[in-house]
């Protein structure tokens, strides 16, 4: 009877050790998953920041062009929509 109990305890100990080993592997995998998730967000945010800094000069240039076009629109006389009169007005200036 006592040998049966010792055998059961030995099997239980072996199962517990295997379980502990698997739990340690799962914990390690979860830590790596958390690290790579954090790294993914760092790369995304850094890419967005770099993209914004790279495109900002072009946006400023487009804004300057749109302001120049707006200034030209103010120079155009707002008439009845007569295209020939508008062309003649520019030719006379």
Sine and cosine of phi, psi and omega as CSV:
sin_phi,cos_phi,sin_psi,cos_psi,sin_omega,cos_omega
0.00,0.00,-0.68,0.73,-0.03,-1.00
-0.93,0.37,-0.53,0.85,0.03,-1.00
-0.93,0.37,-0.55,0.84,0.06,-1.00
-0.90,0.43,-0.66,0.75,0.01,-1.00
-0.91,0.41,-0.67,0.74,0.03,-1.00
-0.90,0.44,-0.64,0.77,0.03,-1.00
-0.90,0.43,-0.69,0.73,0.04,-1.00
-0.90,0.44,-0.67,0.75,0.03,-1.00
-0.90,0.44,-0.62,0.78,0.01,-1.00
-0.91,0.41,-0.71,0.71,0.04,-1.00
-0.89,0.46,-0.65,0.76,0.02,-1.00
-0.90,0.44,-0.65,0.76,0.02,-1.00
-0.91,0.42,-0.68,0.73,0.03,-1.00
-0.90,0.45,-0.67,0.74,0.02,-1.00
-0.91,0.42,-0.64,0.77,0.02,-1.00
-0.90,0.43,-0.64,0.77,0.02,-1.00
-0.92,0.40,-0.67,0.74,0.06,-1.00
-0.89,0.46,-0.66,0.75,0.02,-1.00
-0.89,0.45,-0.69,0.73,0.03,-1.00
-0.88,0.48,-0.67,0.75,0.03,-1.00
-0.88,0.47,-0.69,0.72,0.02,-1.00
-0.91,0.41,-0.64,0.77,0.01,-1.00
-0.91,0.41,-0.62,0.78,0.05,-1.00
-0.90,0.44,-0.64,0.77,0.04,-1.00
-0.91,0.42,-0.65,0.76,0.03,-1.00
-0.90,0.43,-0.64,0.77,0.02,-1.00
-0.90,0.43,-0.68,0.73,0.03,-1.00
-0.89,0.46,-0.67,0.74,0.01,-1.00
-0.90,0.43,-0.63,0.78,0.02,-1.00
-0.91,0.40,-0.63,0.78,0.04,-1.00
-0.90,0.44,-0.69,0.72,0.02,-1.00
-0.91,0.42,-0.62,0.78,0.03,-1.00
-0.89,0.45,-0.66,0.75,0.03,-1.00
-0.90,0.43,-0.67,0.74,0.01,-1.00
-0.89,0.47,-0.73,0.68,-0.03,-1.00
-0.94,0.33,-0.49,0.87,0.10,-0.99
-0.91,0.42,-0.69,0.72,0.05,-1.00
-0.89,0.46,-0.69,0.72,0.01,-1.00
-0.89,0.47,-0.61,0.79,0.04,-1.00
-0.87,0.49,-0.71,0.71,-0.01,-1.00
-0.93,0.36,-0.57,0.82,0.06,-1.00
-0.89,0.45,-0.69,0.73,0.01,-1.00
-0.90,0.43,-0.67,0.75,0.00,-1.00
-0.89,0.45,-0.74,0.68,-0.03,-1.00
-0.92,0.39,-0.65,0.76,0.03,-1.00
-0.91,0.42,-0.63,0.78,0.04,-1.00
-0.90,0.43,-0.66,0.75,0.05,-1.00
-0.91,0.42,-0.67,0.74,0.02,-1.00
-0.90,0.43,-0.69,0.72,0.02,-1.00
-0.90,0.44,-0.67,0.74,0.03,-1.00
-0.88,0.48,-0.67,0.74,0.03,-1.00
-0.90,0.45,-0.69,0.72,0.00,-1.00
-0.92,0.38,-0.54,0.84,0.00,-1.00
-0.96,0.27,-0.56,0.83,-0.08,-1.00
-1.00,-0.02,-0.25,0.97,-0.05,-1.00
-0.85,0.53,-0.69,0.72,0.04,-1.00
-0.88,0.48,-0.60,0.80,0.04,-1.00
-0.92,0.38,-0.62,0.78,0.04,-1.00
-0.90,0.43,-0.64,0.77,0.04,-1.00
-0.90,0.44,-0.62,0.78,0.02,-1.00
-0.91,0.41,-0.68,0.73,0.03,-1.00
-0.90,0.43,-0.64,0.77,0.03,-1.00
-0.89,0.45,-0.66,0.75,0.04,-1.00
-0.90,0.45,-0.66,0.75,0.03,-1.00
-0.90,0.43,-0.67,0.75,0.00,-1.00
-0.91,0.41,-0.56,0.83,0.06,-1.00
-0.93,0.36,-0.59,0.81,0.06,-1.00
-0.91,0.41,-0.67,0.74,0.03,-1.00
-0.90,0.43,-0.62,0.79,0.05,-1.00
-0.89,0.46,-0.64,0.77,0.04,-1.00
-0.91,0.42,-0.60,0.80,0.05,-1.00
-0.93,0.38,-0.59,0.81,0.01,-1.00
-0.91,0.42,-0.54,0.84,0.02,-1.00
-0.94,0.34,-0.45,0.89,0.00,-1.00
-0.97,0.24,-0.40,0.92,-0.02,-1.00
-0.97,0.26,0.80,-0.60,0.03,-1.00
-0.94,0.34,0.70,-0.72,-0.01,-1.00
-1.00,-0.03,0.98,-0.18,-0.02,-1.00
-0.96,-0.29,-0.48,-0.88,0.00,-1.00
-0.99,0.13,0.21,0.98,0.01,-1.00
1.00,0.04,0.32,0.95,-0.01,-1.00
-0.98,0.20,0.94,-0.35,-0.06,-1.00
-0.94,0.35,-0.66,0.75,0.00,-1.00
-0.91,0.42,-0.64,0.77,0.04,-1.00
-0.91,0.42,-0.60,0.80,0.03,-1.00
-0.92,0.40,-0.68,0.73,0.01,-1.00
-0.91,0.41,-0.68,0.74,0.00,-1.00
-0.90,0.43,-0.59,0.81,0.03,-1.00
-0.90,0.43,-0.63,0.77,0.06,-1.00
-0.95,0.32,-0.55,0.83,-0.01,-1.00
-0.94,0.34,-0.54,0.84,-0.01,-1.00
-0.97,0.26,-0.40,0.92,-0.05,-1.00
-0.99,0.15,0.00,0.00,0.00,0.00
